[in-house]
């Protein structure tokens, strides 16, 4: 396969020449150097910052991560969807390096700079809708959610916040209250923010409802539980992330948006995991015909640097008074320069098509495994955002033990897998768009071997 992310600078980066795109296991997993680092970590890092796999990564490029022991892993998680265009993408590294040499910080709300404005222009161009839009840049996805809700409350003069079952929005006080699953994100951290209402969602594998019927159920709940007149916003993930890559039934999300519009409720699309070319379009909302009032972006937006955005209708965004939005590091010039490079790479290298290519390989391979193993209850997702839900064979009951076993086997054989789902029974695939078909097939072979051991 040709290098779809060929560098736009004069010569390849050190990472691109030092990280062969192949799987290679040299030691036990974790290896001795990782174990030594983990022993150091346990002395100084709290247990609340837990680690799924104590393998310490030394360097990475494209779709391969190399640990301190020299083991090379096919990375099917991309930092939970962050390195969407590949680890240490040459153009992103070049843009960040150039910006580091020019300006690292001023605080945009004191003395601004061009890269912040450029990212806001890109977001206005690429988020759904042809109306005037404005963007505030912040540091993280959870911070984007907090600001989106804050702005919606200011604009509407209402307090209520509606979310959906199986949603995940972050670990801050407000976002903990918005999550469906309390443990481990909120256990013992209360009191939590109030005026948050959780409505049933569309989950075709389990509820079997049409989009229209699922939407009617959601709307009935909201009208009875909170009432539209007291609701500032409805926050939805077009494809749910931590909840297990739940893809709603056709027509569900447009019906919710129509209800929101009719009742003056701000419709917010949390595209933190599903956005930035992940699903073959810039934002997953496009697959469902949605034009949200506000779009939240983070994770893949800056190629691995911390950045997030809240983009919305200009009249909604301008409802916040001067000084009401911002933060010391929000829209940092280095992260913003990297984000601009990400947008440029997506456009110049047609990376939306790469997400569609990846879907074809992954879904074909996983559906073939589903025919062999009754433990695979559902294969779903769009683009490079694919999941398999594991169940007790012949039932819809969650099978978290099988997920743990598959992920552990894969790690031992050089494939990094993520888990998800309210009940921990979903394997999720978030590879970078730089991954080759050959690496995908290799990883699928390891995963097939893992299922054979169950």
Secondary structure by P-SEA (a helix, b strand, c coil): cccccccccccccaaaaacccbbbbccccccaaaaaaaaaaaaccccccccccccccccccccccccccbbbbbcccccccccccccccaaaaaaaaaaaacccccccccccccaaaaaaaaaaaccccccbbbbbbbccaaaaaaaaaaaaaaaacccbbbbbccccccccaaaaaacccccccccccccccccbbbbbbbbcccccccaaaaaaaaaaaaaaccccccccbbbbccccccccccccccaaaaaaaaaaaaccbbbbbccccccccccccccccccccccccbbbbccccccccbbbbbbcccccccccccccccccccccaaaaaaaaaaaaaaaaacaaaaaaaaaaaaaaaaaaaaacccccccccccccbbbbbbcccccccccaaaaaaaaaaaaaacbbbbbbcccccbbbbbccccccaaaaaaaaaaaaaaaaac
